[in-house]
Amino acid sequence: MNAPLSRREFLKASGALIVTAAGPAFIGEALAQTAAGAKPPLVPTELDSWVAITPDGRVTAFFGKMDMGQSLDIAIAQIVADELDVAVDKVDVVMGDTALTCNQGGASGSTGIQSGARPLRNAAAEARRLLVHSASQKLGLPAEQLRVDDGVVSAVSDPAKKASYAELIGGRHFHHQVEWNKQIGNAMDIKVQANPKSPSEYRIVGKSLTRRDLPGKVYRTEKYVTDISLPKMLHARVIRCARAACTVAGIDESSIKRVKGARVVREKDFVAVVADHEWDAVRASRMLKISWNEIKKDPFPPMAEIYDHIRKAPVVKREDAVKKGDLEGAFKTAAKVVEAEYEWPFQSHASMGPGCSVADVRADGVTVWTGSQKPHFVQTGVARLLGVPPEKVRAIWVAGPGSYGRNDAGDAALDAALLSKLTGRPVRVQGMRSDGIAWDPKGPASVHRGRAAFDASGKVIGYEFISKGFSRRNIDTNESDPRDSLAGMSIGLPPKPSIDFGVPAEAYGFDSKLLAWEVIPPLLDASSPLRSSHLRDPVGPQIQFGSEQFIDELAIAAGEDPVAFRLKYLSAPRDAAVIKAAAEKAGWQPRQAPRAARSGDVLSGRGIAYAQRNGTLVAVVAEIEVERKSGRIWGKKFTVAHDCGLIINPEGLRYTIEGNVVQGLSRTLFEEVRFDREKVTSVDWLSYPILEIRDAPEAIEVVLINRPEIAPSGAGEPSIRVVPAAVANAFFDATGVRLRRAPLTPERVKAALARA
Amino acid sequence: MASIKFAVDGKTVTVNADPNMPLLYALRNDLKMSNPHFGCGLAQCGACTVHLEGEPVRSCVMPLSAVAGKKVTTLQGLGTPEKPHPLQAAYVEEQVPQCGYCINGWIMTAAAFLKKKPKATDAEIRDALAGLKCRCATHAAIMRAIKRAQTQMA
């Protein structure tokens, strides 16, 4: 059996070596050359757009999303291998290249498996059906008398009568139409004549197979987007004013004349320096003298008043997402009312490296190498920015320095394209650290108000939870419209804000209930360093920080244990199951009040939180230590119970959950974008600290609840949203004090304990 | 401009450049090495870490002039798929990296530390790795990999 090829080896073998002196060569061309007929156009209605059999019988799956290291590559290979009855190491997954894959929406909403795998599964099943049909004709036997073992179709009665996939179609195309649901993005799917297998027939799905992207990363043989290099490529740094709300007043180009080959490139308020050597571009960006006009005085409120600002700001849109029962009546007749408010700051993607992209704009076509998690939307955005048809633009995703939403990679792609157009040369642009923290789109700041009515028996009869904050999509979640990019806004395109937030995702069966959100205007209409967009699990951590702490407060107010209280109001079995599983695994000791014994400097506590997310259920128990003198919280142990339906790859799922928990802990304890009246002052890792290894948990236990009968839902985000409240609830258990403002910094801990 | 000679991963190289230029740019641009990575340019994250005479340094702030005549080792020079460093092997076995952009810092720092203190405790390992960042938050897997590598190195 052939050893599996790494993605890079595969691309090389297929003629798609990304960068050569002669310019890019494409996989599609290589396939076309080996095929009897030309490859059909890349449209979702062609089976060849989804799956191919190579001359040596390997399988290529064309996946219109990408894997950022959360095991999607291997999971898709497992699904395709099972449907086609081939060994998993014969399946190569090509991802995120607009010339090779359909627009399945890129990484988005943890849908890689949930929706991304569907058309691949269907295509693989259909390919198997066609291949068995072809073998049936060749062997002169009916299809029902044939079986498939590792890509070889043979007679059930006589294994010597056989035909391999390679013989049947290797290197050629199916030229077979499938029915497309006419959806672009996450919802894209196809209908085929074949029936995909039932879960009981899976042999590869459900196994913990090792990811294939690891050696390339660990031995550094795989290229990142930052490593893409083209002949005659210029290095660029975009010049952004430290202060928000500025336009360019003047540029002293002579200030960089001492830097060899460096020059200024400008269109309106978009300014960059370019040079042949990256260091010269960096030096020039530091030396350039540029003066700015302030178009708005003090665009931001004082940071200390941000939550007052949110409370007082006008509501531009409100949505009552869940409304049932007689809420007003419940509060009128209530024996007791409990109220609380919770606050969550702006947070940054703060990717491991600043966004980077390489663009080559030529008269006959445009190529953009991007770390954006949505390359198909980069294609659209670049086409619109440059005024060329989208089919003239090829966007190629290459692993970048982090992702987790609409980070600065999206801006870098459009920056690079504009600079390549303006200079007539290929351009590589990467930001400096401050571009990745001060200027990336932010997760929105918000305030959350909970109010509940109890009757005389201690039953919750009315429940209200209202979030108020900045839109989760002041700029859109992808780059398909240049008005949502810094480059677009800098050349004067008008902003196109979207207004959206969210509500708690839970199933508590209170008699009357209102879950609502209210969005306020942005602080600055365009080019704001505090413009908001999607950050991993958009608005999930902040909403659940409030709602799952509030549920805890209600449990204590009712004199009940927080686990028992949740179970009392949850009738849905899957919701109850994750709570029970997490509590049992963690050895939960019921308590109706915070721990009484509080001697010594180190206090211990445990808390629980639960939530849903688009079909996935998750509960986590946090066990923490609080150092009273220093104010430090240590998230010592987390126990997660996770139900996302059918599990494709248990180990991959486990590691994805671990990353969610620890990233969630970082956002809970450390992360807050700082700003003054005129600019973001979080510019590096000192002014925007994230979790370091001393603060990482000692243990993370994961209980995976597999439900083969239920279609898989997402796992890339659900488990991050329950971490903040679980930690805050554990803090209350340890100290008897509530922390209702995130992050739970040592200063806030000390202040809260001093007040208590 | 200066002509500066040093060794990288066992090979002698000469770079003609601004002596104040950080080593990182010489490695990535002049020598066309796709590792290490630019993370912050401020010695605050570790993504650019290399060994200088066996000691981990942040190449994003190390002036090129400071490495003249010295030996630099990158992650590619630490081990290969055929001859992996125990930490690299452990990183694959424990499936540590997600985006993987940060790992030069973790592996190069841990490799130098474990060489000096192969039987370090968990607390000592955590202290030795202070200042390194991983945005994918793979810290739990990082600890598992280091402990696995320790059993190979002890």
Chai-1 contact restraints between the chains, C-beta under 6 A:
chainA,res_idxA,chainB,res_idxB,connection_type,confidence,min_distance_angstrom,max_distance_angstrom,comment,restraint_id
A,M68,B,C99,contact,1.0,0.0,6.0,A-B,restraint_1
A,G69,B,Q98,contact,1.0,0.0,6.0,A-B,restraint_2
A,G69,B,C99,contact,1.0,0.0,6.0,A-B,restraint_3
A,R211,B,Q95,contact,1.0,0.0,6.0,A-B,restraint_4
A,L214,B,V92,contact,1.0,0.0,6.0,A-B,restraint_5
A,P215,B,P81,contact,1.0,0.0,6.0,A-B,restraint_6
A,P215,B,V92,contact,1.0,0.0,6.0,A-B,restraint_7
A,K217,B,P97,contact,1.0,0.0,6.0,A-B,restraint_8
A,K217,B,G100,contact,1.0,0.0,6.0,A-B,restraint_9
A,V218,B,Q88,contact,1.0,0.0,6.0,A-B,restraint_10
A,V218,B,Y91,contact,1.0,0.0,6.0,A-B,restraint_11
A,V218,B,V92,contact,1.0,0.0,6.0,A-B,restraint_12
A,Y219,B,P81,contact,1.0,0.0,6.0,A-B,restraint_13
A,R220,B,N35,contact,1.0,0.0,6.0,A-B,restraint_14
A,R220,B,L75,contact,1.0,0.0,6.0,A-B,restraint_15
A,R220,B,Q76,contact,1.0,0.0,6.0,A-B,restraint_16
A,K223,B,S34,contact,1.0,0.0,6.0,A-B,restraint_17
A,D227,B,S34,contact,1.0,0.0,6.0,A-B,restraint_18
A,H277,B,N29,contact,1.0,0.0,6.0,A-B,restraint_19
A,E278,B,Y25,contact,1.0,0.0,6.0,A-B,restraint_20
A,E278,B,N29,contact,1.0,0.0,6.0,A-B,restraint_21
A,W279,B,M21,contact,1.0,0.0,6.0,A-B,restraint_22
A,W279,B,Y25,contact,1.0,0.0,6.0,A-B,restraint_23
A,M352,B,G39,contact,1.0,0.0,6.0,A-B,restraint_24
A,M352,B,Y101,contact,1.0,0.0,6.0,A-B,restraint_25
A,M352,B,C102,contact,1.0,0.0,6.0,A-B,restraint_26
A,M352,B,R135,contact,1.0,0.0,6.0,A-B,restraint_27
A,G353,B,H37,contact,1.0,0.0,6.0,A-B,restraint_28
A,G353,B,F38,contact,1.0,0.0,6.0,A-B,restraint_29
A,G353,B,G39,contact,1.0,0.0,6.0,A-B,restraint_30
A,G353,B,Y101,contact,1.0,0.0,6.0,A-B,restraint_31
A,P401,B,Y101,contact,1.0,0.0,6.0,A-B,restraint_32
A,G402,B,C99,contact,1.0,0.0,6.0,A-B,restraint_33
A,G402,B,R135,contact,1.0,0.0,6.0,A-B,restraint_34
A,R433,B,C40,contact,1.0,0.0,6.0,A-B,restraint_35
A,R433,B,G41,contact,1.0,0.0,6.0,A-B,restraint_36
A,Y655,B,Q95,contact,1.0,0.0,6.0,A-B,restraint_37
A,E658,B,A140,contact,1.0,0.0,6.0,A-B,restraint_38
A,G659,B,Q98,contact,1.0,0.0,6.0,A-B,restraint_39
A,G659,B,C136,contact,1.0,0.0,6.0,A-B,restraint_40
A,G659,B,A137,contact,1.0,0.0,6.0,A-B,restraint_41
A,G659,B,T138,contact,1.0,0.0,6.0,A-B,restraint_42
A,V662,B,A137,contact,1.0,0.0,6.0,A-B,restraint_43
A,V662,B,H139,contact,1.0,0.0,6.0,A-B,restraint_44
A,Q663,B,A137,contact,1.0,0.0,6.0,A-B,restraint_45
A,D684,B,L42,contact,1.0,0.0,6.0,A-B,restraint_46
A,D684,B,Q44,contact,1.0,0.0,6.0,A-B,restraint_47
A,W685,B,Q44,contact,1.0,0.0,6.0,A-B,restraint_48
A,W685,B,C45,contact,1.0,0.0,6.0,A-B,restraint_49
A,I693,B,R126,contact,1.0,0.0,6.0,A-B,restraint_50
A,I693,B,L129,contact,1.0,0.0,6.0,A-B,restraint_51
A,I693,B,H139,contact,1.0,0.0,6.0,A-B,restraint_52
A,R694,B,R126,contact,1.0,0.0,6.0,A-B,restraint_53
A,A696,B,H139,contact,1.0,0.0,6.0,A-B,restraint_54
A,I700,B,A140,contact,1.0,0.0,6.0,A-B,restraint_55
